[in-house]
């Protein structure tokens, strides 16, 4: 295997060399800020392992949240380097095995820790474990610890490398704290966004302006920070964000997020004007069948209404196809709901950047809910019971804001700064929508 002339930033070089510089540590972490070059660090670690043991058989695990994601991110970058450097390799895509010289890399998904138990290997590289729920993350680390147990040729000790974007006090934080309590040695390297000198200064400055101090430390500086304290919607301030209502025009579109509950349904209606989003009305419906009629009363024709229910409401909406079409309302149905963390993050960023506002008097319930919803003891947005609980109307608003930001190019800057919360994921799966011609095909009969 020939040398490659590729420049590494400080944290990348530290991560790639860590297992050899500190062989007494079994675990090696890279906690990276957004855009610090974490994926390329993985590529270079793979090349380091392959170069070291090119002629001596050994094997390891290369893991990410899904194999599909792994192929789109790390593997895509790795194959470019291999081909440009004319490094020979074998890649069995059906069995998900990459071979460099005598070194085999088995690709697996981290979403099912049980998959690990079929292997006995010398190393593992597990990407973005902080995307897993805390218990799943801890379970995967236990599983990988048991299976990484084969000494390398020439006596090098086995090791596990875990690079991840910092996402608050989640799974990796719990793992590291557990190691501290048990006096288990580990190496933790921090990669800051600004340490990647390929990022332009203006890009970095803009990111720092968009994030709060705590978010800067977590998302840009690789620190473990509690992102879930106090109010869920801490950026909302009714003094700044509640405005006098204005009349909507006939050619404007109203987007209505809907949250279904047993016995009551909450909705939040948005309108866009001059690259800003306005909550023009909140609703509470006793009967789902009343939704089309009441919405059309508030927003008369020819004004366009687009209904955006949460993904769990597919069957419910299918039962009201005729009423929806009768009132000339368009339905946009998501395949899956986005993560609640990402939805809330986007809503907060809209308020922080002066891009979201509420109509005074017409969105009182939503305003109150934004003020009072707190994080619970587990650090999750609180859930309540009954029609007065703030989470229901908040969920309706979250859904509408999220879909608009995801599809409208005017809000690409807001969408992009939420990237750390979805790791390397594109978000395509959560953003694909169905229109009424698809969803109502079966109910036409």
C-alpha positions, 0 to 999 in steps of 0.5 A, spaced: 500 500 500 502 506 497 503 513 502 497 518 500 499 525 501 493 527 505 493 533 510 490 532 517 487 537 522 490 536 529 484 532 532 484 528 526 491 526 527 490 525 534 484 520 533 487 516 527 494 515 532 490 514 538 490 506 538 497 506 537 500 512 542 495 509 547 495 502 547 493 501 554 486 504 552 481 500 549 476 505 548 478 512 543 472 517 542 472 523 538 467 528 540 466 532 534 463 539 532 459 540 526 463 540 520 470 538 524 471 533 519 469 527 523 467 522 517 474 524 514 477 522 520 474 515 520 477 514 512 484 516 515 483 511 521 481 505 516 487 507 511 492 507 517 489 500 519 490 497 512 497 500 511 499 497 518 496 490 517 496 490 509 499 483 509 497 480 515 490 477 516 485 481 521 478 484 521 474 489 524 467 492 524 465 498 521 458 501 524 453 506 523 446 507 524 444 504 518 448 500 513 445 505 507 447 511 511 454 508 512 455 507 504 453 514 503 457 517 507 464 514 510 464 509 504 463 514 499 469 518 501 473 512 502 472 509 495 474 516 492 481 516 496 482 509 494 481 510 487 484 517 486 490 514 490 490 507 486 490 503 492 487 496 490 481 493 494 475 488 494 468 491 496 462 485 496 456 490 497 451 484 497 455 481 504 457 488 506 465 487 506 470 491 504 477 488 504 484 492 503 490 487 503 489 482 508 484 486 512 477 485 512 472 490 514 465 488 516 459 493 515 453 493 520 448 497 523 448 500 530 440 500 531 440 492 532 446 491 537 444 483 537 448 483 530 454 484 533 454 477 536 456 474 530 463 476 530 470 476 533 474 481 531 480 486 533 477 493 532 471 496 531 469 503 528 462 505 531 460 512 528 455 517 531 452 512 537 449 519 540 444 518 535 441 512 538 437 512 545 441 512 551 439 505 553 441 502 545 447 506 545 450 503 552 447 496 549 451 497 543 458 499 547 457 492 551 456 488 545 462 491 541 466 490 547 465 483 548 466 481 540 472 486 539 477 481 543 482 478 538 489 481 538 492 484 532 498 481 528 505 482 532 501 483 539 497 490 538 492 490 543 484 490 540 481 497 540 474 500 539 474 507 536 467 511 537 467 518 533 460 522 534 457 529 533 456 531 540 448 531 542 448 533 549 448 529 555 446 522 551 448 515 550 456 517 549 456 521 555 453 516 559 458 511 557 464 515 558 461 517 565 460 509 566 467 508 565 469 514 569 466 511 575 469 504 574 476 507 572 476 504 565 481 507 561 479 511 555 482 517 550 477 522 549 479 527 543 475 533 542 474 536 534 472 543 534 468 546 528 473 551 527 479 546 527 477 544 520 481 550 517 477 548 510 471 551 513 471 559 511 471 564 517 465 567 515 461 560 515 464 559 522 462 566 524 455 565 522 454 558 525 456 561 532 451 567 531 445 562 530 447 557 536 446 559 544 452 559 548 450 552 550 449 549 543 455 552 541 459 548 546 455 542 544 455 542 536 461 546 535 466 545 540 465 537 542 463 539 549 458 535 553 452 540 555 445 539 557 441 541 552 434 540 555 434 545 561 428 549 563 423 551 557 422 547 551 421 553 547 426 558 550 427 563 544 419 565 544 418 571 547 411 574 546 413 581 547 418 580 541 414 575 537 406 577 538 404 581 532 398 585 530 394 581 525 394 583 518 389 580 513 391 575 508 390 575 501 386 571 496 392 568 493 396 566 499 396 559 502 395 557 509 399 551 512 395 547 518 399 542 522 394 537 526 395 533 532 390 528 533 388 525 540 382 521 543 376 526 544 380 532 541 384 535 535 389 541 536 391 545 530 396 551 528 395 555 522 401 558 518 402 563 513 408 565 509 410 573 508 416 576 506 420 570 508 417 570 515 412 565 518 406 567 522 401 563 526 395 566 524 390 562 528 390 556 533 384 551 533 381 545 538 376 541 534 372 536 538 370 532 532 375 530 526 369 531 521 369 538 523 376 540 521 375 541 513 368 545 514 371 550 520 378 551 516 374 553 510 370 558 514 376 561 517 380 561 510 375 562 505 376 560 497 380 561 493 385 561 499 389 555 498 389 551 505 394 545 506 393 540 511 399 537 514 397 532 519 402 528 523 404 521 520 400 517 525 394 520 522 394 516 515 388 512 517 384 517 520 385 522 514 383 517 509 376 516 512 375 524 511 377 524 504 371 526 501 370 532 506 377 534 505 376 534 497 369 537 498 372 544 501 378 544 496 383 543 501 390 539 499 393 534 504 400 533 505 402 527 509 409 525 511 411 518 511 414 518 518 414 524 523 421 527 524 424 527 531 421 531 536 428 534 538 429 536 531 422 539 530 423 543 537 430 546 535 428 548 528 422 552 531 426 555 536 431 557 531 425 561 527 424 565 533 431 566 535 432 569 528 426 573 527 423 569 522 417 566 526 411 570 529 404 569 532 398 573 531 395 577 538 389 574 540 388 569 535 393 564 537 392 565 545 393 557 546 399 556 542 402 562 545 401 560 552 403 553 551 410 555 548 411 559 554 409 553 559 412 547 556 418 544 560 423 539 560 421 533 564 426 530 569 429 525 564 430 531 559 425 530 555 419 535 552 413 534 557 407 530 555 401 531 559 393 529 559 387 532 556 386 538 551 389 543 556 396 540 556 401 544 552 404 539 548 398 537 543 398 544 540 405 545 540 406 538 536 401 541 531 405 547 530 412 543 530 409 539 524 407 545 520 414 549 521 418 543 520 415 541 513 415 548 511 422 549 513 424 543 510 421 544 503 422 552 502 428 554 500 427 561 503 429 557 510 435 553 508 439 556 513 435 554 518 434 547 515 442 547 515 443 549 522 439 543 525 444 538 521 448 536 527 441 533 530 440 529 524 448 527 524 449 525 517 442 523 515 439 527 509 432 527 512 429 525 506 425 519 509 422 524 514 420 529 509 417 525 503 410 527 503 404 523 500 398 527 496 391 526 497 391 522 490 396 517 493 393 516 500 385 516 498 386 511 493 383 505 497 378 510 500 375 512 493 371 505 492 
